[in-house]
Amino acid sequence: MPDHPSLPELHSFADVIRWVIDELDAMCPSPERLAAYAAHPHDPQFSDVRFHVEEAGCRLCEAELDELR
């Protein structure tokens, strides 16, 4: 049987999202949506982006936001 890396302990949906983002760089918003979030971070229409960046901690989107700021 081939060796497979073990999955981390995933205790919440946020843990799953963090793992997917970290391992697959998946679920990132479009550059346009990320820029709109940067301009209006408290707008309810960007709650998914806020979760992606602030809760899940996508390092790719955080870096892109740093460039936009």
PDB file of N, H, CA, C and O in Angstrom:
ATOM      1  N   MET A   1       0.847  -1.171   0.000  1.00  0.00           N
ATOM      2  CA  MET A   1       0.000   0.000   0.000  1.00  0.00           C
ATOM      3  C   MET A   1       0.898   1.242   0.000  1.00  0.00           C
ATOM      4  O   MET A   1       1.831   1.321   0.799  1.00  0.00           O
ATOM      5  N   PRO A   2       0.629   2.225  -0.895  1.00  0.00           N
ATOM      6  CA  PRO A   2       1.474   3.415  -0.954  1.00  0.00           C
ATOM      7  C   PRO A   2       1.329   4.268   0.301  1.00  0.00           C
ATOM      8  O   PRO A   2       0.293   4.279   0.966  1.00  0.00           O
ATOM      9  N   ASP A   3       2.412   4.981   0.593  1.00  0.00           N
ATOM     10  H   ASP A   3       3.253   4.973   0.052  1.00  0.00           H
ATOM     11  CA  ASP A   3       2.358   5.886   1.739  1.00  0.00           C
ATOM     12  C   ASP A   3       1.536   7.111   1.375  1.00  0.00           C
ATOM     13  O   ASP A   3       1.746   7.722   0.327  1.00  0.00           O
ATOM     14  N   HIS A   4       0.600   7.466   2.245  1.00  0.00           N
ATOM     15  H   HIS A   4       0.429   6.969   3.096  1.00  0.00           H
ATOM     16  CA  HIS A   4      -0.207   8.668   2.086  1.00  0.00           C
ATOM     17  C   HIS A   4       0.035   9.542   3.294  1.00  0.00           C
ATOM     18  O   HIS A   4       0.059   9.057   4.425  1.00  0.00           O
ATOM     19  N   PRO A   5       0.212  10.825   3.059  1.00  0.00           N
ATOM     20  CA  PRO A   5       0.371  11.691   4.220  1.00  0.00           C
ATOM     21  C   PRO A   5      -0.897  11.648   5.056  1.00  0.00           C
ATOM     22  O   PRO A   5      -2.004  11.599   4.520  1.00  0.00           O
ATOM     23  N   SER A   6      -0.734  11.667   6.344  1.00  0.00           N
ATOM     24  H   SER A   6       0.165  11.707   6.780  1.00  0.00           H
ATOM     25  CA  SER A   6      -1.916  11.618   7.200  1.00  0.00           C
ATOM     26  C   SER A   6      -2.597  12.976   7.211  1.00  0.00           C
ATOM     27  O   SER A   6      -1.947  14.018   7.125  1.00  0.00           O
ATOM     28  N   LEU A   7      -3.895  12.942   7.316  1.00  0.00           N
ATOM     29  H   LEU A   7      -4.423  12.095   7.385  1.00  0.00           H
ATOM     30  CA  LEU A   7      -4.662  14.170   7.401  1.00  0.00           C
ATOM     31  C   LEU A   7      -4.519  14.754   8.796  1.00  0.00           C
ATOM     32  O   LEU A   7      -4.411  14.013   9.773  1.00  0.00           O
ATOM     33  N   PRO A   8      -4.517  16.065   8.896  1.00  0.00           N
ATOM     34  CA  PRO A   8      -4.485  16.672  10.223  1.00  0.00           C
ATOM     35  C   PRO A   8      -5.831  16.451  10.904  1.00  0.00           C
ATOM     36  O   PRO A   8      -6.812  16.084  10.256  1.00  0.00           O
ATOM     37  N   GLU A   9      -5.869  16.671  12.190  1.00  0.00           N
ATOM     38  H   GLU A   9      -5.073  16.969  12.717  1.00  0.00           H
ATOM     39  CA  GLU A   9      -7.146  16.573  12.898  1.00  0.00           C
ATOM     40  C   GLU A   9      -7.994  17.772  12.499  1.00  0.00           C
ATOM     41  O   GLU A   9      -7.572  18.921  12.634  1.00  0.00           O
ATOM     42  N   LEU A  10      -9.175  17.494  12.014  1.00  0.00           N
ATOM     43  H   LEU A  10      -9.518  16.561  11.904  1.00  0.00           H
ATOM     44  CA  LEU A  10     -10.083  18.537  11.554  1.00  0.00           C
ATOM     45  C   LEU A  10     -11.300  18.533  12.471  1.00  0.00           C
ATOM     46  O   LEU A  10     -12.133  17.628  12.402  1.00  0.00           O
ATOM     47  N   HIS A  11     -11.400  19.543  13.325  1.00  0.00           N
ATOM     48  H   HIS A  11     -10.724  20.277  13.380  1.00  0.00           H
ATOM     49  CA  HIS A  11     -12.446  19.586  14.343  1.00  0.00           C
ATOM     50  C   HIS A  11     -13.625  20.468  13.972  1.00  0.00           C
ATOM     51  O   HIS A  11     -14.673  20.412  14.616  1.00  0.00           O
ATOM     52  N   SER A  12     -13.461  21.271  12.954  1.00  0.00           N
ATOM     53  H   SER A  12     -12.610  21.317  12.431  1.00  0.00           H
ATOM     54  CA  SER A  12     -14.540  22.184  12.582  1.00  0.00           C
ATOM     55  C   SER A  12     -14.505  22.410  11.077  1.00  0.00           C
ATOM     56  O   SER A  12     -13.550  22.042  10.392  1.00  0.00           O
ATOM     57  N   PHE A  13     -15.561  23.019  10.592  1.00  0.00           N
ATOM     58  H   PHE A  13     -16.336  23.318  11.148  1.00  0.00           H
ATOM     59  CA  PHE A  13     -15.611  23.360   9.180  1.00  0.00           C
ATOM     60  C   PHE A  13     -14.471  24.319   8.832  1.00  0.00           C
ATOM     61  O   PHE A  13     -13.870  24.210   7.763  1.00  0.00           O
ATOM     62  N   ALA A  14     -14.175  25.256   9.735  1.00  0.00           N
ATOM     63  H   ALA A  14     -14.663  25.344  10.603  1.00  0.00           H
ATOM     64  CA  ALA A  14     -13.076  26.194   9.502  1.00  0.00           C
ATOM     65  C   ALA A  14     -11.745  25.449   9.353  1.00  0.00           C
ATOM     66  O   ALA A  14     -10.914  25.831   8.530  1.00  0.00           O
ATOM     67  N   ASP A  15     -11.538  24.394  10.139  1.00  0.00           N
ATOM     68  H   ASP A  15     -12.213  24.083  10.808  1.00  0.00           H
ATOM     69  CA  ASP A  15     -10.322  23.583  10.014  1.00  0.00           C
ATOM     70  C   ASP A  15     -10.236  22.940   8.632  1.00  0.00           C
ATOM     71  O   ASP A  15      -9.162  22.886   8.034  1.00  0.00           O
ATOM     72  N   VAL A  16     -11.356  22.461   8.134  1.00  0.00           N
ATOM     73  H   VAL A  16     -12.229  22.505   8.620  1.00  0.00           H
ATOM     74  CA  VAL A  16     -11.393  21.839   6.807  1.00  0.00           C
ATOM     75  C   VAL A  16     -11.046  22.879   5.748  1.00  0.00           C
ATOM     76  O   VAL A  16     -10.239  22.618   4.856  1.00  0.00           O
ATOM     77  N   ILE A  17     -11.657  24.057   5.847  1.00  0.00           N
ATOM     78  H   ILE A  17     -12.313  24.269   6.571  1.00  0.00           H
ATOM     79  CA  ILE A  17     -11.393  25.119   4.880  1.00  0.00           C
ATOM     80  C   ILE A  17      -9.922  25.519   4.921  1.00  0.00           C
ATOM     81  O   ILE A  17      -9.301  25.677   3.870  1.00  0.00           O
ATOM     82  N   ARG A  18      -9.355  25.685   6.111  1.00  0.00           N
ATOM     83  H   ARG A  18      -9.860  25.557   6.965  1.00  0.00           H
ATOM     84  CA  ARG A  18      -7.938  26.040   6.228  1.00  0.00           C
ATOM     85  C   ARG A  18      -7.066  24.985   5.561  1.00  0.00           C
ATOM     86  O   ARG A  18      -6.104  25.313   4.866  1.00  0.00           O
ATOM     87  N   TRP A  19      -7.407  23.717   5.777  1.00  0.00           N
ATOM     88  H   TRP A  19      -8.189  23.451   6.342  1.00  0.00           H
ATOM     89  CA  TRP A  19      -6.619  22.631   5.193  1.00  0.00           C
ATOM     90  C   TRP A  19      -6.704  22.664   3.668  1.00  0.00           C
ATOM     91  O   TRP A  19      -5.691  22.522   2.983  1.00  0.00           O
ATOM     92  N   VAL A  20      -7.907  22.852   3.143  1.00  0.00           N
ATOM     93  H   VAL A  20      -8.730  22.968   3.699  1.00  0.00           H
ATOM     94  CA  VAL A  20      -8.089  22.902   1.685  1.00  0.00           C
ATOM     95  C   VAL A  20      -7.297  24.065   1.090  1.00  0.00           C
ATOM     96  O   VAL A  20      -6.652  23.924   0.051  1.00  0.00           O
ATOM     97  N   ILE A  21      -7.354  25.202   1.754  1.00  0.00           N
ATOM     98  H   ILE A  21      -7.877  25.317   2.598  1.00  0.00           H
ATOM     99  CA  ILE A  21      -6.626  26.368   1.259  1.00  0.00           C
ATOM    100  C   ILE A  21      -5.126  26.132   1.332  1.00  0.00           C
ATOM    101  O   ILE A  21      -4.412  26.376   0.360  1.00  0.00           O
ATOM    102  N   ASP A  22      -4.645  25.660   2.470  1.00  0.00           N
ATOM    103  H   ASP A  22      -5.226  25.461   3.260  1.00  0.00           H
ATOM    104  CA  ASP A  22      -3.207  25.448   2.647  1.00  0.00           C
ATOM    105  C   ASP A  22      -2.652  24.389   1.710  1.00  0.00           C
ATOM    106  O   ASP A  22      -1.577  24.568   1.138  1.00  0.00           O
ATOM    107  N   GLU A  23      -3.366  23.301   1.550  1.00  0.00           N
ATOM    108  H   GLU A  23      -4.240  23.155   2.014  1.00  0.00           H
ATOM    109  CA  GLU A  23      -2.861  22.183   0.758  1.00  0.00           C
ATOM    110  C   GLU A  23      -3.133  22.326  -0.731  1.00  0.00           C
ATOM    111  O   GLU A  23      -2.332  21.876  -1.550  1.00  0.00           O
ATOM    112  N   LEU A  24      -4.234  22.937  -1.088  1.00  0.00           N
ATOM    113  H   LEU A  24      -4.885  23.303  -0.423  1.00  0.00           H
ATOM    114  CA  LEU A  24      -4.637  22.967  -2.491  1.00  0.00           C
ATOM    115  C   LEU A  24      -4.701  24.367  -3.090  1.00  0.00           C
ATOM    116  O   LEU A  24      -4.945  24.523  -4.287  1.00  0.00           O
ATOM    117  N   ASP A  25      -4.482  25.378  -2.264  1.00  0.00           N
ATOM    118  H   ASP A  25      -4.283  25.250  -1.292  1.00  0.00           H
ATOM    119  CA  ASP A  25      -4.646  26.764  -2.703  1.00  0.00           C
ATOM    120  C   ASP A  25      -5.993  26.942  -3.409  1.00  0.00           C
ATOM    121  O   ASP A  25      -6.102  27.631  -4.424  1.00  0.00           O
ATOM    122  N   ALA A  26      -6.987  26.315  -2.852  1.00  0.00           N
ATOM    123  H   ALA A  26      -6.899  25.755  -2.028  1.00  0.00           H
ATOM    124  CA  ALA A  26      -8.307  26.300  -3.474  1.00  0.00           C
ATOM    125  C   ALA A  26      -9.235  27.313  -2.820  1.00  0.00           C
ATOM    126  O   ALA A  26      -8.986  27.800  -1.717  1.00  0.00           O
ATOM    127  N   MET A  27     -10.279  27.603  -3.514  1.00  0.00           N
ATOM    128  H   MET A  27     -10.481  27.207  -4.410  1.00  0.00           H
ATOM    129  CA  MET A  27     -11.380  28.406  -3.014  1.00  0.00           C
ATOM    130  C   MET A  27     -11.066  29.887  -2.913  1.00  0.00           C
ATOM    131  O   MET A  27     -11.783  30.618  -2.230  1.00  0.00           O
ATOM    132  N   CYS A  28     -10.034  30.341  -3.561  1.00  0.00           N
ATOM    133  H   CYS A  28      -9.451  29.747  -4.116  1.00  0.00           H
ATOM    134  CA  CYS A  28      -9.696  31.763  -3.512  1.00  0.00           C
ATOM    135  C   CYS A  28     -10.683  32.564  -4.354  1.00  0.00           C
ATOM    136  O   CYS A  28     -11.095  32.124  -5.427  1.00  0.00           O
ATOM    137  N   PRO A  29     -11.061  33.747  -3.857  1.00  0.00           N
ATOM    138  CA  PRO A  29     -11.936  34.611  -4.656  1.00  0.00           C
ATOM    139  C   PRO A  29     -11.165  35.171  -5.850  1.00  0.00           C
ATOM    140  O   PRO A  29      -9.934  35.170  -5.870  1.00  0.00           O
ATOM    141  N   SER A  30     -11.903  35.640  -6.826  1.00  0.00           N
ATOM    142  H   SER A  30     -12.903  35.640  -6.809  1.00  0.00           H
ATOM    143  CA  SER A  30     -11.266  36.242  -8.001  1.00  0.00           C
ATOM    144  C   SER A  30     -10.506  37.496  -7.562  1.00  0.00           C
ATOM    145  O   SER A  30     -10.819  38.081  -6.526  1.00  0.00           O
ATOM    146  N   PRO A  31      -9.516  37.903  -8.344  1.00  0.00           N
ATOM    147  CA  PRO A  31      -8.786  39.142  -8.016  1.00  0.00           C
ATOM    148  C   PRO A  31      -9.726  40.358  -7.923  1.00  0.00           C
ATOM    149  O   PRO A  31      -9.523  41.238  -7.086  1.00  0.00           O
ATOM    150  N   GLU A  32     -10.741  40.401  -8.775  1.00  0.00           N
ATOM    151  H   GLU A  32     -10.906  39.687  -9.455  1.00  0.00           H
ATOM    152  CA  GLU A  32     -11.693  41.513  -8.746  1.00  0.00           C
ATOM    153  C   GLU A  32     -12.504  41.511  -7.452  1.00  0.00           C
ATOM    154  O   GLU A  32     -12.738  42.561  -6.853  1.00  0.00           O
ATOM    155  N   ARG A  33     -12.923  40.338  -7.035  1.00  0.00           N
ATOM    156  H   ARG A  33     -12.733  39.485  -7.521  1.00  0.00           H
ATOM    157  CA  ARG A  33     -13.711  40.231  -5.797  1.00  0.00           C
ATOM    158  C   ARG A  33     -12.834  40.553  -4.586  1.00  0.00           C
ATOM    159  O   ARG A  33     -13.295  41.201  -3.646  1.00  0.00           O
ATOM    160  N   LEU A  34     -11.601  40.116  -4.602  1.00  0.00           N
ATOM    161  H   LEU A  34     -11.227  39.591  -5.366  1.00  0.00           H
ATOM    162  CA  LEU A  34     -10.679  40.408  -3.510  1.00  0.00           C
ATOM    163  C   LEU A  34     -10.422  41.918  -3.425  1.00  0.00           C
ATOM    164  O   LEU A  34     -10.364  42.474  -2.329  1.00  0.00           O
ATOM    165  N   ALA A  35     -10.269  42.573  -4.566  1.00  0.00           N
ATOM    166  H   ALA A  35     -10.316  42.121  -5.456  1.00  0.00           H
ATOM    167  CA  ALA A  35     -10.068  44.028  -4.590  1.00  0.00           C
ATOM    168  C   ALA A  35     -11.307  44.752  -4.067  1.00  0.00           C
ATOM    169  O   ALA A  35     -11.191  45.734  -3.334  1.00  0.00           O
ATOM    170  N   ALA A  36     -12.490  44.268  -4.441  1.00  0.00           N
ATOM    171  H   ALA A  36     -12.584  43.470  -5.036  1.00  0.00           H
ATOM    172  CA  ALA A  36     -13.724  44.876  -3.942  1.00  0.00           C
ATOM    173  C   ALA A  36     -13.835  44.703  -2.427  1.00  0.00           C
ATOM    174  O   ALA A  36     -14.270  45.617  -1.727  1.00  0.00           O
ATOM    175  N   TYR A  37     -13.444  43.544  -1.927  1.00  0.00           N
ATOM    176  H   TYR A  37     -13.090  42.802  -2.496  1.00  0.00           H
ATOM    177  CA  TYR A  37     -13.424  43.308  -0.479  1.00  0.00           C
ATOM    178  C   TYR A  37     -12.442  44.267   0.200  1.00  0.00           C
ATOM    179  O   TYR A  37     -12.746  44.818   1.258  1.00  0.00           O
ATOM    180  N   ALA A  38     -11.274  44.468  -0.402  1.00  0.00           N
ATOM    181  H   ALA A  38     -11.028  44.021  -1.261  1.00  0.00           H
ATOM    182  CA  ALA A  38     -10.274  45.374   0.179  1.00  0.00           C
ATOM    183  C   ALA A  38     -10.835  46.792   0.291  1.00  0.00           C
ATOM    184  O   ALA A  38     -10.540  47.511   1.246  1.00  0.00           O
ATOM    185  N   ALA A  39     -11.638  47.182  -0.684  1.00  0.00           N
ATOM    186  H   ALA A  39     -11.877  46.598  -1.460  1.00  0.00           H
ATOM    187  CA  ALA A  39     -12.218  48.520  -0.680  1.00  0.00           C
ATOM    188  C   ALA A  39     -13.383  48.646   0.296  1.00  0.00           C
ATOM    189  O   ALA A  39     -13.646  49.731   0.815  1.00  0.00           O
ATOM    190  N   HIS A  40     -14.081  47.539   0.546  1.00  0.00           N
ATOM    191  H   HIS A  40     -13.867  46.657   0.124  1.00  0.00           H
ATOM    192  CA  HIS A  40     -15.282  47.557   1.403  1.00  0.00           C
ATOM    193  C   HIS A  40     -15.315  46.309   2.289  1.00  0.00           C
ATOM    194  O   HIS A  40     -16.201  45.470   2.129  1.00  0.00           O
ATOM    195  N   PRO A  41     -14.368  46.173   3.216  1.00  0.00           N
ATOM    196  CA  PRO A  41     -14.252  44.931   3.986  1.00  0.00           C
ATOM    197  C   PRO A  41     -15.438  44.605   4.894  1.00  0.00           C
ATOM    198  O   PRO A  41     -15.612  43.450   5.284  1.00  0.00           O
ATOM    199  N   HIS A  42     -16.249  45.593   5.233  1.00  0.00           N
ATOM    200  H   HIS A  42     -16.108  46.531   4.917  1.00  0.00           H
ATOM    201  CA  HIS A  42     -17.370  45.328   6.142  1.00  0.00           C
ATOM    202  C   HIS A  42     -18.697  45.149   5.408  1.00  0.00           C
ATOM    203  O   HIS A  42     -19.737  44.954   6.037  1.00  0.00           O
ATOM    204  N   ASP A  43     -18.659  45.213   4.091  1.00  0.00           N
ATOM    205  H   ASP A  43     -17.815  45.372   3.580  1.00  0.00           H
ATOM    206  CA  ASP A  43     -19.873  45.026   3.298  1.00  0.00           C
ATOM    207  C   ASP A  43     -20.322  43.574   3.417  1.00  0.00           C
ATOM    208  O   ASP A  43     -19.534  42.661   3.170  1.00  0.00           O
ATOM    209  N   PRO A  44     -21.588  43.350   3.796  1.00  0.00           N
ATOM    210  CA  PRO A  44     -22.081  41.972   3.974  1.00  0.00           C
ATOM    211  C   PRO A  44     -21.950  41.082   2.738  1.00  0.00           C
ATOM    212  O   PRO A  44     -21.868  39.860   2.863  1.00  0.00           O
ATOM    213  N   GLN A  45     -21.929  41.681   1.551  1.00  0.00           N
ATOM    214  H   GLN A  45     -21.995  42.674   1.450  1.00  0.00           H
ATOM    215  CA  GLN A  45     -21.812  40.851   0.349  1.00  0.00           C
ATOM    216  C   GLN A  45     -20.449  40.178   0.230  1.00  0.00           C
ATOM    217  O   GLN A  45     -20.268  39.276  -0.588  1.00  0.00           O
ATOM    218  N   PHE A  46     -19.483  40.620   1.052  1.00  0.00           N
ATOM    219  H   PHE A  46     -19.630  41.353   1.717  1.00  0.00           H
ATOM    220  CA  PHE A  46     -18.146  40.025   1.023  1.00  0.00           C
ATOM    221  C   PHE A  46     -17.859  39.179   2.258  1.00  0.00           C
ATOM    222  O   PHE A  46     -16.698  38.959   2.605  1.00  0.00           O
ATOM    223  N   SER A  47     -18.906  38.704   2.922  1.00  0.00           N
ATOM    224  H   SER A  47     -19.849  38.882   2.640  1.00  0.00           H
ATOM    225  CA  SER A  47     -18.702  37.893   4.135  1.00  0.00           C
ATOM    226  C   SER A  47     -17.939  36.609   3.824  1.00  0.00           C
ATOM    227  O   SER A  47     -17.166  36.132   4.655  1.00  0.00           O
ATOM    228  N   ASP A  48     -18.147  36.047   2.639  1.00  0.00           N
ATOM    229  H   ASP A  48     -18.775  36.434   1.963  1.00  0.00           H
ATOM    230  CA  ASP A  48     -17.412  34.831   2.261  1.00  0.00           C
ATOM    231  C   ASP A  48     -15.922  35.123   2.082  1.00  0.00           C
ATOM    232  O   ASP A  48     -15.075  34.317   2.468  1.00  0.00           O
ATOM    233  N   VAL A  49     -15.609  36.275   1.498  1.00  0.00           N
ATOM    234  H   VAL A  49     -16.296  36.930   1.184  1.00  0.00           H
ATOM    235  CA  VAL A  49     -14.212  36.651   1.315  1.00  0.00           C
ATOM    236  C   VAL A  49     -13.585  36.934   2.677  1.00  0.00           C
ATOM    237  O   VAL A  49     -12.454  36.526   2.940  1.00  0.00           O
ATOM    238  N   ARG A  50     -14.318  37.631   3.539  1.00  0.00           N
ATOM    239  H   ARG A  50     -15.237  37.963   3.325  1.00  0.00           H
ATOM    240  CA  ARG A  50     -13.822  37.925   4.887  1.00  0.00           C
ATOM    241  C   ARG A  50     -13.497  36.625   5.623  1.00  0.00           C
ATOM    242  O   ARG A  50     -12.454  36.528   6.269  1.00  0.00           O
ATOM    243  N   PHE A  51     -14.380  35.625   5.533  1.00  0.00           N
ATOM    244  H   PHE A  51     -15.228  35.704   5.009  1.00  0.00           H
ATOM    245  CA  PHE A  51     -14.124  34.331   6.169  1.00  0.00           C
ATOM    246  C   PHE A  51     -12.873  33.695   5.569  1.00  0.00           C
ATOM    247  O   PHE A  51     -12.016  33.190   6.295  1.00  0.00           O
ATOM    248  N   HIS A  52     -12.775  33.722   4.268  1.00  0.00           N
ATOM    249  H   HIS A  52     -13.470  34.132   3.678  1.00  0.00           H
ATOM    250  CA  HIS A  52     -11.647  33.109   3.561  1.00  0.00           C
ATOM    251  C   HIS A  52     -10.323  33.711   4.018  1.00  0.00           C
ATOM    252  O   HIS A  52      -9.346  32.995   4.236  1.00  0.00           O
ATOM    253  N   VAL A  53     -10.300  35.032   4.161  1.00  0.00           N
ATOM    254  H   VAL A  53     -11.094  35.614   3.984  1.00  0.00           H
ATOM    255  CA  VAL A  53      -9.064  35.724   4.518  1.00  0.00           C
ATOM    256  C   VAL A  53      -8.823  35.723   6.026  1.00  0.00           C
ATOM    257  O   VAL A  53      -7.733  35.376   6.481  1.00  0.00           O
ATOM    258  N   GLU A  54      -9.837  36.111   6.801  1.00  0.00           N
ATOM    259  H   GLU A  54     -10.722  36.393   6.432  1.00  0.00           H
ATOM    260  CA  GLU A  54      -9.640  36.309   8.237  1.00  0.00           C
ATOM    261  C   GLU A  54      -9.746  35.027   9.058  1.00  0.00           C
ATOM    262  O   GLU A  54      -8.935  34.801   9.956  1.00  0.00           O
ATOM    263  N   GLU A  55     -10.724  34.199   8.764  1.00  0.00           N
ATOM    264  H   GLU A  55     -11.383  34.383   8.034  1.00  0.00           H
ATOM    265  CA  GLU A  55     -10.922  32.981   9.554  1.00  0.00           C
ATOM    266  C   GLU A  55     -10.064  31.825   9.040  1.00  0.00           C
ATOM    267  O   GLU A  55      -9.365  31.159   9.804  1.00  0.00           O
ATOM    268  N   ALA A  56     -10.136  31.607   7.731  1.00  0.00           N
ATOM    269  H   ALA A  56     -10.704  32.148   7.110  1.00  0.00           H
ATOM    270  CA  ALA A  56      -9.365  30.494   7.159  1.00  0.00           C
ATOM    271  C   ALA A  56      -7.894  30.863   6.999  1.00  0.00           C
ATOM    272  O   ALA A  56      -7.031  29.986   6.957  1.00  0.00           O
ATOM    273  N   GLY A  57      -7.612  32.155   6.910  1.00  0.00           N
ATOM    274  H   GLY A  57      -8.313  32.867   6.944  1.00  0.00           H
ATOM    275  CA  GLY A  57      -6.223  32.609   6.865  1.00  0.00           C
ATOM    276  C   GLY A  57      -5.474  32.266   5.599  1.00  0.00           C
ATOM    277  O   GLY A  57      -4.328  31.821   5.659  1.00  0.00           O
ATOM    278  N   CYS A  58      -6.105  32.465   4.446  1.00  0.00           N
ATOM    279  H   CYS A  58      -7.036  32.826   4.398  1.00  0.00           H
ATOM    280  CA  CYS A  58      -5.424  32.173   3.180  1.00  0.00           C
ATOM    281  C   CYS A  58      -4.215  33.082   3.016  1.00  0.00           C
ATOM    282  O   CYS A  58      -4.352  34.297   2.874  1.00  0.00           O
ATOM    283  N   ARG A  59      -3.061  32.496   3.036  1.00  0.00           N
ATOM    284  H   ARG A  59      -2.950  31.509   3.152  1.00  0.00           H
ATOM    285  CA  ARG A  59      -1.827  33.286   2.940  1.00  0.00           C
ATOM    286  C   ARG A  59      -1.662  33.920   1.560  1.00  0.00           C
ATOM    287  O   ARG A  59      -1.042  34.977   1.442  1.00  0.00           O
ATOM    288  N   LEU A  60      -2.197  33.304   0.529  1.00  0.00           N
ATOM    289  H   LEU A  60      -2.701  32.445   0.625  1.00  0.00           H
ATOM    290  CA  LEU A  60      -2.105  33.875  -0.821  1.00  0.00           C
ATOM    291  C   LEU A  60      -2.950  35.136  -0.934  1.00  0.00           C
ATOM    292  O   LEU A  60      -2.497  36.148  -1.469  1.00  0.00           O
ATOM    293  N   CYS A  61      -4.168  35.072  -0.435  1.00  0.00           N
ATOM    294  H   CYS A  61      -4.536  34.250   0.000  1.00  0.00           H
ATOM    295  CA  CYS A  61      -5.042  36.232  -0.510  1.00  0.00           C
ATOM    296  C   CYS A  61      -4.589  37.329   0.450  1.00  0.00           C
ATOM    297  O   CYS A  61      -4.720  38.514   0.142  1.00  0.00           O
ATOM    298  N   GLU A  62      -4.063  36.948   1.594  1.00  0.00           N
ATOM    299  H   GLU A  62      -3.956  35.986   1.844  1.00  0.00           H
ATOM    300  CA  GLU A  62      -3.513  37.947   2.528  1.00  0.00           C
ATOM    301  C   GLU A  62      -2.377  38.715   1.841  1.00  0.00           C
ATOM    302  O   GLU A  62      -2.293  39.938   1.963  1.00  0.00           O
ATOM    303  N   ALA A  63      -1.512  38.008   1.127  1.00  0.00           N
ATOM    304  H   ALA A  63      -1.581  37.015   1.028  1.00  0.00           H
ATOM    305  CA  ALA A  63      -0.408  38.659   0.421  1.00  0.00           C
ATOM    306  C   ALA A  63      -0.940  39.583  -0.676  1.00  0.00           C
ATOM    307  O   ALA A  63      -0.437  40.692  -0.858  1.00  0.00           O
ATOM    308  N   GLU A  64      -1.940  39.129  -1.391  1.00  0.00           N
ATOM    309  H   GLU A  64      -2.349  38.228  -1.243  1.00  0.00           H
ATOM    310  CA  GLU A  64      -2.520  39.971  -2.450  1.00  0.00           C
ATOM    311  C   GLU A  64      -3.180  41.207  -1.845  1.00  0.00           C
ATOM    312  O   GLU A  64      -3.068  42.302  -2.396  1.00  0.00           O
ATOM    313  N   LEU A  65      -3.866  41.040  -0.718  1.00  0.00           N
ATOM    314  H   LEU A  65      -3.957  40.151  -0.270  1.00  0.00           H
ATOM    315  CA  LEU A  65      -4.473  42.192  -0.039  1.00  0.00           C
ATOM    316  C   LEU A  65      -3.419  43.181   0.443  1.00  0.00           C
ATOM    317  O   LEU A  65      -3.616  44.393   0.367  1.00  0.00           O
ATOM    318  N   ASP A  66      -2.298  42.658   0.939  1.00  0.00           N
ATOM    319  H   ASP A  66      -2.138  41.673   1.001  1.00  0.00           H
ATOM    320  CA  ASP A  66      -1.217  43.550   1.360  1.00  0.00           C
ATOM    321  C   ASP A  66      -0.733  44.413   0.202  1.00  0.00           C
ATOM    322  O   ASP A  66      -0.411  45.585   0.397  1.00  0.00           O
ATOM    323  N   GLU A  67      -0.678  43.851  -0.990  1.00  0.00           N
ATOM    324  H   GLU A  67      -0.939  42.899  -1.148  1.00  0.00           H
ATOM    325  CA  GLU A  67      -0.264  44.610  -2.170  1.00  0.00           C
ATOM    326  C   GLU A  67      -1.301  45.648  -2.551  1.00  0.00           C
ATOM    327  O   GLU A  67      -0.958  46.720  -3.050  1.00  0.00           O
ATOM    328  N   LEU A  68      -2.587  45.331  -2.316  1.00  0.00           N
ATOM    329  H   LEU A  68      -2.866  44.460  -1.911  1.00  0.00           H
ATOM    330  CA  LEU A  68      -3.655  46.257  -2.671  1.00  0.00           C
ATOM    331  C   LEU A  68      -3.743  47.432  -1.699  1.00  0.00           C
ATOM    332  O   LEU A  68      -4.225  48.505  -2.061  1.00  0.00           O
ATOM    333  N   ARG A  69      -3.283  47.231  -0.480  1.00  0.00           N
ATOM    334  H   ARG A  69      -2.891  46.359  -0.186  1.00  0.00           H
ATOM    335  CA  ARG A  69      -3.394  48.273   0.553  1.00  0.00           C
ATOM    336  C   ARG A  69      -2.325  49.282   0.466  1.00  0.00           C
ATOM    337  O   ARG A  69      -2.291  50.216   1.268  1.00  0.00           O
TER     338      ARG A  69
END
